[in-house]
Amino acid sequence: MRILTFIFVFCLFSFQIFAKETNDSLFTKAKEIVYQDPDESLKIATELLKTEKDFNRQSRLYILISTAYLAKRDYDSSLKILHKLQNSLSEITDVVVKSELSLRIGIQYEQMELYSKSIEQLDIAEDFAKTLTESNEMKFSLLGKIYAVRGMIYKNQSNTELALEKFLISIKSLENIKPKFNSVNNLSVVYYNMGYCYLEDKKWLDAQKAFEKSVEYAKITKANSLEAFAYKGLSEVYFVNGNHQKALDLLNLAEEKSKTIGDLTLNEGIFKGKADNFLVLNRFEDYQTYNNKYLQTRFEREQSELKSINRSIENQLLQKENKINELEKQFYLKFGLLLFIGFVMMVVLVILFVKFRKVNINYQKNIQKLINN
């Protein structure tokens, strides 16, 4: 019986370990393909969430689901999940998860061009990340992504010098991660954004090198979305230099890679690029086709962003309402406490008054007796 019990416990323990390792493998796979195939990543993470009990691990899955929605440019669904998690931040005990959550919200706000709110979240994420030890590679991963987003904000504000400075800090942090494979997607994103900084500064050769580097890193993990973005950026170098056929070839590659992504921003950029090149080449029918696609996609993206902004405003109002309710509760609690203390003090004073009055009356009676005697 003891042997059977031992075998049963051993098998049960082994099964739990196997199940955990399987879930970890699936989670890793979902993270790796989030930009390549966001729908599949979303499917895996949603299934894992059904059986996950630990709140920190649940939070990681929610963040991954939010990232998958973001890769599809479904801002509203992505932000809804992040705000739900943000309201439960105090329940998260893992510092890495806390930092990752604030970072993801910061990324979301950056893409919605709410830069001040993005920086506010990035500061929170960085404070959490800095509490990690140097031996924890997640520190470098988080700081690398945080500075990458800071660079994007400055790039969007046309401060290319400061943006490039932040991007270089980001690269330095990401290159500390071993094996380097774990950081190639983020490095692809950083080099892509650096390419646009160089484009704005009219440094065509530097821009070309940066976009080619972005393509190189994206190919390592077969990240279709990142590869398509890099091709789109590289096509702009050839466009400004008058090589419109080469630009179209690169945009065709980008369009092919983007078919399974559903990224409105990516598609908008590809359609706009193709329309511009067709117009210069006097291919007016093709220009009309892709210009219409560009206008339709831009409208869809703006509607998606508008829903996200409305969601963000609703969340801010809800947070403020909760804060007001909390302050009201504190006020009524303190006010009630003051009333109670006041009432107790009045009772004590009345008792003391009555007591002293009795003592005083007794004194008067004793004095009167002495006088009469």
Secondary structure as a PSIPRED ss2 file (coil, helix, strand):
# PSIPRED VFORMAT (PSIPRED V4.0)

   1 M C   1.000  0.000  0.000
   2 R H   0.000  1.000  0.000
   3 I H   0.000  1.000  0.000
   4 L H   0.000  1.000  0.000
   5 T H   0.000  1.000  0.000
   6 F H   0.000  1.000  0.000
   7 I H   0.000  1.000  0.000
   8 F H   0.000  1.000  0.000
   9 V H   0.000  1.000  0.000
  10 F H   0.000  1.000  0.000
  11 C H   0.000  1.000  0.000
  12 L H   0.000  1.000  0.000
  13 F H   0.000  1.000  0.000
  14 S H   0.000  1.000  0.000
  15 F H   0.000  1.000  0.000
  16 Q H   0.000  1.000  0.000
  17 I H   0.000  1.000  0.000
  18 F H   0.000  1.000  0.000
  19 A H   0.000  1.000  0.000
  20 K H   0.000  1.000  0.000
  21 E H   0.000  1.000  0.000
  22 T H   0.000  1.000  0.000
  23 N H   0.000  1.000  0.000
  24 D H   0.000  1.000  0.000
  25 S H   0.000  1.000  0.000
  26 L H   0.000  1.000  0.000
  27 F H   0.000  1.000  0.000
  28 T H   0.000  1.000  0.000
  29 K H   0.000  1.000  0.000
  30 A H   0.000  1.000  0.000
  31 K H   0.000  1.000  0.000
  32 E H   0.000  1.000  0.000
  33 I C   1.000  0.000  0.000
  34 V C   1.000  0.000  0.000
  35 Y C   1.000  0.000  0.000
  36 Q C   1.000  0.000  0.000
  37 D C   1.000  0.000  0.000
  38 P H   0.000  1.000  0.000
  39 D H   0.000  1.000  0.000
  40 E H   0.000  1.000  0.000
  41 S H   0.000  1.000  0.000
  42 L H   0.000  1.000  0.000
  43 K H   0.000  1.000  0.000
  44 I H   0.000  1.000  0.000
  45 A H   0.000  1.000  0.000
  46 T H   0.000  1.000  0.000
  47 E H   0.000  1.000  0.000
  48 L H   0.000  1.000  0.000
  49 L H   0.000  1.000  0.000
  50 K H   0.000  1.000  0.000
  51 T H   0.000  1.000  0.000
  52 E C   1.000  0.000  0.000
  53 K C   1.000  0.000  0.000
  54 D C   1.000  0.000  0.000
  55 F H   0.000  1.000  0.000
  56 N H   0.000  1.000  0.000
  57 R H   0.000  1.000  0.000
  58 Q H   0.000  1.000  0.000
  59 S H   0.000  1.000  0.000
  60 R H   0.000  1.000  0.000
  61 L H   0.000  1.000  0.000
  62 Y H   0.000  1.000  0.000
  63 I H   0.000  1.000  0.000
  64 L H   0.000  1.000  0.000
  65 I H   0.000  1.000  0.000
  66 S H   0.000  1.000  0.000
  67 T H   0.000  1.000  0.000
  68 A H   0.000  1.000  0.000
  69 Y H   0.000  1.000  0.000
  70 L H   0.000  1.000  0.000
  71 A H   0.000  1.000  0.000
  72 K C   1.000  0.000  0.000
  73 R C   1.000  0.000  0.000
  74 D C   1.000  0.000  0.000
  75 Y H   0.000  1.000  0.000
  76 D H   0.000  1.000  0.000
  77 S H   0.000  1.000  0.000
  78 S H   0.000  1.000  0.000
  79 L H   0.000  1.000  0.000
  80 K H   0.000  1.000  0.000
  81 I H   0.000  1.000  0.000
  82 L H   0.000  1.000  0.000
  83 H H   0.000  1.000  0.000
  84 K H   0.000  1.000  0.000
  85 L H   0.000  1.000  0.000
  86 Q H   0.000  1.000  0.000
  87 N C   1.000  0.000  0.000
  88 S C   1.000  0.000  0.000
  89 L H   0.000  1.000  0.000
  90 S H   0.000  1.000  0.000
  91 E H   0.000  1.000  0.000
  92 I C   1.000  0.000  0.000
  93 T C   1.000  0.000  0.000
  94 D C   1.000  0.000  0.000
  95 V H   0.000  1.000  0.000
  96 V H   0.000  1.000  0.000
  97 V H   0.000  1.000  0.000
  98 K H   0.000  1.000  0.000
  99 S H   0.000  1.000  0.000
 100 E H   0.000  1.000  0.000
 101 L H   0.000  1.000  0.000
 102 S H   0.000  1.000  0.000
 103 L H   0.000  1.000  0.000
 104 R H   0.000  1.000  0.000
 105 I H   0.000  1.000  0.000
 106 G H   0.000  1.000  0.000
 107 I H   0.000  1.000  0.000
 108 Q H   0.000  1.000  0.000
 109 Y H   0.000  1.000  0.000
 110 E H   0.000  1.000  0.000
 111 Q H   0.000  1.000  0.000
 112 M C   1.000  0.000  0.000
 113 E C   1.000  0.000  0.000
 114 L C   1.000  0.000  0.000
 115 Y H   0.000  1.000  0.000
 116 S H   0.000  1.000  0.000
 117 K H   0.000  1.000  0.000
 118 S H   0.000  1.000  0.000
 119 I H   0.000  1.000  0.000
 120 E H   0.000  1.000  0.000
 121 Q H   0.000  1.000  0.000
 122 L H   0.000  1.000  0.000
 123 D H   0.000  1.000  0.000
 124 I H   0.000  1.000  0.000
 125 A H   0.000  1.000  0.000
 126 E H   0.000  1.000  0.000
 127 D H   0.000  1.000  0.000
 128 F H   0.000  1.000  0.000
 129 A H   0.000  1.000  0.000
 130 K C   1.000  0.000  0.000
 131 T C   1.000  0.000  0.000
 132 L C   1.000  0.000  0.000
 133 T C   1.000  0.000  0.000
 134 E C   1.000  0.000  0.000
 135 S C   1.000  0.000  0.000
 136 N C   1.000  0.000  0.000
 137 E H   0.000  1.000  0.000
 138 M H   0.000  1.000  0.000
 139 K H   0.000  1.000  0.000
 140 F H   0.000  1.000  0.000
 141 S H   0.000  1.000  0.000
 142 L H   0.000  1.000  0.000
 143 L H   0.000  1.000  0.000
 144 G H   0.000  1.000  0.000
 145 K H   0.000  1.000  0.000
 146 I H   0.000  1.000  0.000
 147 Y H   0.000  1.000  0.000
 148 A H   0.000  1.000  0.000
 149 V H   0.000  1.000  0.000
 150 R H   0.000  1.000  0.000
 151 G H   0.000  1.000  0.000
 152 M H   0.000  1.000  0.000
 153 I H   0.000  1.000  0.000
 154 Y H   0.000  1.000  0.000
 155 K H   0.000  1.000  0.000
 156 N H   0.000  1.000  0.000
 157 Q C   1.000  0.000  0.000
 158 S C   1.000  0.000  0.000
 159 N C   1.000  0.000  0.000
 160 T H   0.000  1.000  0.000
 161 E H   0.000  1.000  0.000
 162 L H   0.000  1.000  0.000
 163 A H   0.000  1.000  0.000
 164 L H   0.000  1.000  0.000
 165 E H   0.000  1.000  0.000
 166 K H   0.000  1.000  0.000
 167 F H   0.000  1.000  0.000
 168 L H   0.000  1.000  0.000
 169 I H   0.000  1.000  0.000
 170 S H   0.000  1.000  0.000
 171 I H   0.000  1.000  0.000
 172 K H   0.000  1.000  0.000
 173 S H   0.000  1.000  0.000
 174 L H   0.000  1.000  0.000
 175 E C   1.000  0.000  0.000
 176 N C   1.000  0.000  0.000
 177 I C   1.000  0.000  0.000
 178 K C   1.000  0.000  0.000
 179 P C   1.000  0.000  0.000
 180 K H   0.000  1.000  0.000
 181 F H   0.000  1.000  0.000
 182 N H   0.000  1.000  0.000
 183 S H   0.000  1.000  0.000
 184 V H   0.000  1.000  0.000
 185 N H   0.000  1.000  0.000
 186 N H   0.000  1.000  0.000
 187 L H   0.000  1.000  0.000
 188 S H   0.000  1.000  0.000
 189 V H   0.000  1.000  0.000
 190 V H   0.000  1.000  0.000
 191 Y H   0.000  1.000  0.000
 192 Y H   0.000  1.000  0.000
 193 N H   0.000  1.000  0.000
 194 M H   0.000  1.000  0.000
 195 G H   0.000  1.000  0.000
 196 Y H   0.000  1.000  0.000
 197 C H   0.000  1.000  0.000
 198 Y H   0.000  1.000  0.000
 199 L H   0.000  1.000  0.000
 200 E H   0.000  1.000  0.000
 201 D C   1.000  0.000  0.000
 202 K C   1.000  0.000  0.000
 203 K C   1.000  0.000  0.000
 204 W H   0.000  1.000  0.000
 205 L H   0.000  1.000  0.000
 206 D H   0.000  1.000  0.000
 207 A H   0.000  1.000  0.000
 208 Q H   0.000  1.000  0.000
 209 K H   0.000  1.000  0.000
 210 A H   0.000  1.000  0.000
 211 F H   0.000  1.000  0.000
 212 E H   0.000  1.000  0.000
 213 K H   0.000  1.000  0.000
 214 S H   0.000  1.000  0.000
 215 V H   0.000  1.000  0.000
 216 E H   0.000  1.000  0.000
 217 Y H   0.000  1.000  0.000
 218 A H   0.000  1.000  0.000
 219 K H   0.000  1.000  0.000
 220 I H   0.000  1.000  0.000
 221 T C   1.000  0.000  0.000
 222 K C   1.000  0.000  0.000
 223 A C   1.000  0.000  0.000
 224 N H   0.000  1.000  0.000
 225 S H   0.000  1.000  0.000
 226 L H   0.000  1.000  0.000
 227 E H   0.000  1.000  0.000
 228 A H   0.000  1.000  0.000
 229 F H   0.000  1.000  0.000
 230 A H   0.000  1.000  0.000
 231 Y H   0.000  1.000  0.000
 232 K H   0.000  1.000  0.000
 233 G H   0.000  1.000  0.000
 234 L H   0.000  1.000  0.000
 235 S H   0.000  1.000  0.000
 236 E H   0.000  1.000  0.000
 237 V H   0.000  1.000  0.000
 238 Y H   0.000  1.000  0.000
 239 F H   0.000  1.000  0.000
 240 V H   0.000  1.000  0.000
 241 N C   1.000  0.000  0.000
 242 G C   1.000  0.000  0.000
 243 N C   1.000  0.000  0.000
 244 H H   0.000  1.000  0.000
 245 Q H   0.000  1.000  0.000
 246 K H   0.000  1.000  0.000
 247 A H   0.000  1.000  0.000
 248 L H   0.000  1.000  0.000
 249 D H   0.000  1.000  0.000
 250 L H   0.000  1.000  0.000
 251 L H   0.000  1.000  0.000
 252 N H   0.000  1.000  0.000
 253 L H   0.000  1.000  0.000
 254 A H   0.000  1.000  0.000
 255 E H   0.000  1.000  0.000
 256 E H   0.000  1.000  0.000
 257 K H   0.000  1.000  0.000
 258 S C   1.000  0.000  0.000
 259 K C   1.000  0.000  0.000
 260 T C   1.000  0.000  0.000
 261 I C   1.000  0.000  0.000
 262 G C   1.000  0.000  0.000
 263 D C   1.000  0.000  0.000
 264 L H   0.000  1.000  0.000
 265 T H   0.000  1.000  0.000
 266 L H   0.000  1.000  0.000
 267 N H   0.000  1.000  0.000
 268 E H   0.000  1.000  0.000
 269 G H   0.000  1.000  0.000
 270 I H   0.000  1.000  0.000
 271 F H   0.000  1.000  0.000
 272 K H   0.000  1.000  0.000
 273 G H   0.000  1.000  0.000
 274 K H   0.000  1.000  0.000
 275 A H   0.000  1.000  0.000
 276 D H   0.000  1.000  0.000
 277 N H   0.000  1.000  0.000
 278 F H   0.000  1.000  0.000
 279 L H   0.000  1.000  0.000
 280 V H   0.000  1.000  0.000
 281 L C   1.000  0.000  0.000
 282 N C   1.000  0.000  0.000
 283 R C   1.000  0.000  0.000
 284 F H   0.000  1.000  0.000
 285 E H   0.000  1.000  0.000
 286 D H   0.000  1.000  0.000
 287 Y H   0.000  1.000  0.000
 288 Q H   0.000  1.000  0.000
 289 T H   0.000  1.000  0.000
 290 Y H   0.000  1.000  0.000
 291 N H   0.000  1.000  0.000
 292 N H   0.000  1.000  0.000
 293 K H   0.000  1.000  0.000
 294 Y H   0.000  1.000  0.000
 295 L H   0.000  1.000  0.000
 296 Q H   0.000  1.000  0.000
 297 T H   0.000  1.000  0.000
 298 R H   0.000  1.000  0.000
 299 F H   0.000  1.000  0.000
 300 E H   0.000  1.000  0.000
 301 R H   0.000  1.000  0.000
 302 E H   0.000  1.000  0.000
 303 Q H   0.000  1.000  0.000
 304 S H   0.000  1.000  0.000
 305 E H   0.000  1.000  0.000
 306 L H   0.000  1.000  0.000
 307 K H   0.000  1.000  0.000
 308 S H   0.000  1.000  0.000
 309 I H   0.000  1.000  0.000
 310 N H   0.000  1.000  0.000
 311 R H   0.000  1.000  0.000
 312 S H   0.000  1.000  0.000
 313 I H   0.000  1.000  0.000
 314 E H   0.000  1.000  0.000
 315 N H   0.000  1.000  0.000
 316 Q H   0.000  1.000  0.000
 317 L H   0.000  1.000  0.000
 318 L H   0.000  1.000  0.000
 319 Q H   0.000  1.000  0.000
 320 K H   0.000  1.000  0.000
 321 E H   0.000  1.000  0.000
 322 N H   0.000  1.000  0.000
 323 K H   0.000  1.000  0.000
 324 I H   0.000  1.000  0.000
 325 N H   0.000  1.000  0.000
 326 E H   0.000  1.000  0.000
 327 L H   0.000  1.000  0.000
 328 E H   0.000  1.000  0.000
 329 K H   0.000  1.000  0.000
 330 Q H   0.000  1.000  0.000
 331 F H   0.000  1.000  0.000
 332 Y H   0.000  1.000  0.000
 333 L H   0.000  1.000  0.000
 334 K H   0.000  1.000  0.000
 335 F H   0.000  1.000  0.000
 336 G H   0.000  1.000  0.000
 337 L H   0.000  1.000  0.000
 338 L H   0.000  1.000  0.000
 339 L H   0.000  1.000  0.000
 340 F H   0.000  1.000  0.000
 341 I H   0.000  1.000  0.000
 342 G H   0.000  1.000  0.000
 343 F H   0.000  1.000  0.000
 344 V H   0.000  1.000  0.000
 345 M H   0.000  1.000  0.000
 346 M H   0.000  1.000  0.000
 347 V H   0.000  1.000  0.000
 348 V H   0.000  1.000  0.000
 349 L H   0.000  1.000  0.000
 350 V H   0.000  1.000  0.000
 351 I H   0.000  1.000  0.000
 352 L H   0.000  1.000  0.000
 353 F H   0.000  1.000  0.000
 354 V H   0.000  1.000  0.000
 355 K H   0.000  1.000  0.000
 356 F H   0.000  1.000  0.000
 357 R H   0.000  1.000  0.000
 358 K H   0.000  1.000  0.000
 359 V H   0.000  1.000  0.000
 360 N H   0.000  1.000  0.000
 361 I H   0.000  1.000  0.000
 362 N H   0.000  1.000  0.000
 363 Y H   0.000  1.000  0.000
 364 Q H   0.000  1.000  0.000
 365 K H   0.000  1.000  0.000
 366 N H   0.000  1.000  0.000
 367 I H   0.000  1.000  0.000
 368 Q H   0.000  1.000  0.000
 369 K H   0.000  1.000  0.000
 370 L H   0.000  1.000  0.000
 371 I H   0.000  1.000  0.000
 372 N H   0.000  1.000  0.000
 373 N C   1.000  0.000  0.000
